[in-house]
Amino acid sequence: MSSTLLEVTRAAHEEVERLERLVVKDLQTEPNSNKDRLVQSHRVRNMIDTINDTTERLIEIYEDKDNARKDEIAALGGQTATGTNVFSSFYDRLKEIREYHRRHPSARVAVDASEDYENLLKEEPLVEFSGEEAYGRYLDLHELYNQYINSKFGKEIEYSAYLDVFSRPHEIHRKLKMTRQYREYIEKLLEYLIYFFQRTEPLQDLDRIFSKVVADFEEQWVTSTLQGWETEGQENGHVPAQHSELDLDYYSTVEELMEVGSERLKEELAAKGLKSGGTLQQRAERLFLTKHTPLDKLDKKHFAKGARGKEQNGVAPAPQEVGNLKDIALMEAKMKKLCDLLSETIERTIQNVQKKQALTYEEMEAEREEEETQVDTESDDEEQQIYNPLKLPMGWDGKPIPYWLYKLHGLGQEFKCEICGNYSYWGRRAFERHFKEWRHQHGMRCLGIPNTKNFNEITSIEEAKELWKKIQERQGGIKWRPELEEEYEDKEGNIYNKKTYTDLQRQGLI
């Protein structure tokens, strides 16, 4: 029955909703280690990709370019070539359903697809990392480092120093970047950083990040404000704002071209890479040659020194040079952005390399095993449920205290105090301490009885009232006057009665 287009649509919507719930459920679980975080991120990435593919299929169904959906809806409504017959369409459909279930008896059993989807949360996608990368904690740039130190644009430096330098390509002279060797190096570096970023941050939208980088790059390239390429526009054929290219079609003879002026001819020759020296007539003749002859077919004697030798040094000719250099500058901009996003990883890699330089191979292996064991132990401790059948109190480490300590302090004895509102105190020590705490003092104050040592061990309201009555009778019927007999203590330890303390407090002396 799932062969019908409407059933396919319904199943696709159901799949999208189930996957969305699974994504939310998975992200609500806090990973215990860096490896668990990577596995969770890639698992969520796979579910998001499945959602996107399913959504694209739904869009194609709703666009209905072949009118299949429209015809199926019309058939359900009983519309046929001979007219509308709802009952005939209904019974034909019923017959088709019965025939389907007769051929497929197992289809009658309702299968709960939620179990299959729940199994997706237990999957562990395979993420490949080298041993040096340690599941995405560090970068592995040894191959690019060897290429860097063996090139003309690089320097012979330590690997730790290279990790601090490779993210700053603007420090390399621009002339050294005009080689095929540097282009291959920057391409490999960008390719590795993209691959590493996709493995460690699979939920990031790299296309959106690069689109913003390209927009900023285009703006800086036009204004010649890109770091490391500030004067690139003027040196590669881009003329300044006040200079416009000279149109030779308006000049039919050398004499007419001479009327432009010596300085103007010099600027135009320099922009085309030709010799700009000589008299006014020589400059005009040299520039007039370019009207009917392409630059690549001119005699090399007309070009300035080094202008025709660029192609031999691995750099493209003048018409293609600007485009090639712009591609290199764009790759550098993308690489810098990735280095900013991976700044913590780069710093962690530098610290790891410096640390490894002071360790032997045996020490490094022992430390790696210790880290793996520690991660596994922490995850096992967090996942293990605390077993406490005796309901012992928790200690400072979040675990039940030993049973002998529980018995030693008598924490199994319960003491109830009626004056405190039948509050329970476990252990003799806690019970004796509570007579000086706020809950018992508040209860005695509500009864109008002073909380003195005479009332220690008294927990019943009736007993407290009887004792207070006897004390009053023994004192000759003198009632207790709290304003004179109730004692207060200030911050310095001075003792006052309630009346004196209140007066001093009102005057601001306490």
Residue, then its C-alpha position, 0 to 999 in steps of 0.5 A: m500500500s505504500s506504493t501510492l504517492l499519498e502514502v509515500t508523502r505521509a510516510a516521508h512527513e512521519e520520518v521527518e518528524r521522528l528524526e526531528r524528535l530524535v535530534v532534540k533527544d540526542l542533543q539533550t544528552e550531555p557527552n562525557s568526553n571529547k570522543d562522545r561529543l564527536v560521535q554525537s555530533h556526527r550522528v546528529r549530522n547524519m540525521i539532519d542530512t536524512i531530513n534534508d534528503t527527505t524534504e527534497r523528495l517532498i518538495e518534488i512531490y508537491e511541485d507535481k511536475d508530472n501531475a501524478r499527485k493531482d491524478e491520484i487525488a482525483a481518482l480518490g474522489g471518484q473522478t474517472a474518464t466517464g465521469t464521477n462515480v464515488f461508490s465505484s471508486f470506493y469499492d475498487r479501492l477496498k478490493e485493492i486493499r483486501e487483495y494486498h493484505r491477502r497476498h501479504p498477510s504479515a502486513r496486518v501486524a502493526v510494526d512499531a517503527s519507533e524502535d528502529y528509530e531509537n536504535l539510531l541513538k545507539e549508533e556510533p558513526l566511524v570518524e577517522f583520525s590519525g594518531e597525532e590528531a587524537y580524536g580531533r584534539y590536535l592538528d597533524l600538519h607534519e606533511l605540510y610542515n615538510q613542504y613549507i621548510n623545503s620551499k623557497f617561500g618557507k623557512e627552516i624552523e621547528y614544527s612548534a614554530y610553524l604551528d604559530v606561523f602557518s596561520r599568517p600567510h600575509e608575512i610571506h612576500r608577495k613575489l614568493k606567492m607568484t609560484r605554482q609551488y606556493r599555490e599547491y601548498i596553500e591548496k593542500l593546507l586549505e583542503y586539510l583544514i576544511y577536512f579537519f573542521q568537518r570532522t570535528e565540527p560537523l554541525q557547523d555550516l561551512d558554506r555559510i561561513f565561506s559565503k561571508v568570507v567571500a563577500d568581505f574578500e571581494e570588498q577588500w580586494v576592490t579597495s586594495t585593503l586586503q592584508g598582504w595584498e594592499t598594492e596588488g591592484q596597481e601592480n597587476g593591471h588595476v589602474p587607480a581611480q583617477h586613471s582610465e584606460l586609453d582607447l586606441d580606436y580613437y587614434s589613427t596615426v602616431e602623431e594624433l597619439m602624441e597629442v595625449g602627452s608624455e606622462r599619459l603615454k608613460e602610464e599607459l605603457a607601464a600598465k601594459g608592461l611595455k618599456s616606458g622610456g624614450t622620447l615622446q614619439q618613441r613612446a607613441e610608436r611603441l603604444f601604437l603597436t598594441k592597436h593591431t598586435p596582441l601583447d603576446k605576439l609583440d617582440k620581447k624587446h618592447f617589454a620592460k625587463g622581467a615582463r616576459g620572463k614571468e611565464q618562465n618562472g611559473v607565474a601566469p602571463a599578464p592577462q591571467e595573472v590577476g585572476n590567479l593571484k586573486d584565487i590565492a588571496l581568496m584561499e588565504a582568506k578562507m584559511k585565516k577564517l578556519c584558523d580563527l575557528l580552530s584557534e583553541t585547537i591550534e593552541r592546544t597542539i602547540q602546547n602538546v608538541q612542546k610538552k612531547q619534546a620534553l618526554t621520552y617515548e615510554e612516557m608519552e605512551a604511558e600518559r596516553e594510556e592514562e588519559e584513555t583510562q581516566v576518560d573511561t573511568e569518569s564515564d563509568d562513574e557517571e553512568q553507574q547508579i548509586y547503590n544505597p539500600l540502607k538509605l545512608p546519608m551522603g558524604w562530601d563525595g556524593k556517595p553514602i557514608p560507611y555503615w560503621l560511621y553511621k552507627l557510631h554517630g547514632l544516625g539511625q535514631e530519630f528525635k522529634c520535637e513538637i515545639c519545632g513542628n514535629y520536625s525530625y532530627w537524626g542522631r543525638r548530636a543533631f538533636e542537641r544542637h537544634f535547641k540553639e537553632w532558629r527553628h526551635q527558638h522561633g517555636m519557643r518565641c511563639l509560646g511566649i517562653p524564653n529559650t534558656k538552658n532550663f528548657n533543654e531536652i524539652t520537646s513537648i509543648e505541654e511540658a514546656k508550659e508546665l515548666w515555665k509555670k513552675i519557674q514563675e511560681r518559684q520566682g514569687g509570681i514575677k512575670w518574665r519581662p522580655e524588654l528587661e530580661e531578654e539579652y541581645e549581643d552586638k557585633e563587638g560582643n557587648i550584652y544589652n537587654k532588649k530595651t537598651y539594645t533597641d534604643l541604641q539601634r534607633q540612635g544609630l550607635i549600633 
